[in-house]
């Protein structure tokens, strides 16, 4: 289980609201089980049904986390049109070991948060 501080949780919800009606995505970094950094990523698919992170941004995030001595703890994304639960596609694509996957917000004004580990 990971701990997501309130400020980071609120930032994820804000990100989802700002990106509505498209899915948004990002990376949560930290150490042990506590998130200390949020990295908003570009959804290159620009879709309301799925996401793909921009590879150059991912590389930059990994370099930044290494420089800060933190690790990737979670990947998050929003579901603007469906419940905040992992879709079949989410489960299939959850390939990074030891990383949590977070699905947030199902409707613009109704934040919901679900965490799962693939």
PEMODA-V720456 format. One record per backbone hydrogen bond with DSSP energy under -0.5 kcal/mol. NH is the residue of the N-H (numbers start at 1). CO is the residue of the C=O. If there is no record, write none. Layout:
# PEMODA-V720456
<<NH & CO> <NH & CO>>
This chain:
# PEMODA-V720456
<<3 & 33> <4 & 2> <5 & 3> <5 & 35> <9 & 5> <10 & 6> <11 & 7> <12 & 8> <13 & 9> <14 & 10> <15 & 11> <16 & 12> <17 & 13> <18 & 14> <19 & 15> <20 & 16> <20 & 17> <22 & 19> <23 & 47> <25 & 41> <26 & 76> <27 & 39> <28 & 74> <29 & 37> <30 & 71> <31 & 34> <34 & 31> <35 & 3> <35 & 33> <36 & 29> <37 & 29> <39 & 27> <40 & 38> <41 & 25> <44 & 42> <44 & 52> <46 & 43> <47 & 50> <54 & 42> <58 & 54> <59 & 55> <60 & 56> <61 & 57> <62 & 58> <63 & 59> <64 & 60> <65 & 61> <66 & 62> <67 & 63> <68 & 64> <69 & 65> <69 & 66> <70 & 65> <71 & 30> <73 & 28> <73 & 71> <74 & 28> <75 & 100> <76 & 26> <77 & 102> <78 & 24> <79 & 104> <79 & 105> <85 & 83> <91 & 87> <92 & 88> <93 & 89> <94 & 90> <94 & 91> <95 & 93> <97 & 95> <99 & 96> <100 & 73> <101 & 116> <102 & 75> <103 & 114> <104 & 77> <105 & 112> <106 & 110> <107 & 110> <110 & 107> <114 & 103> <116 & 101> <118 & 99> <118 & 116>>
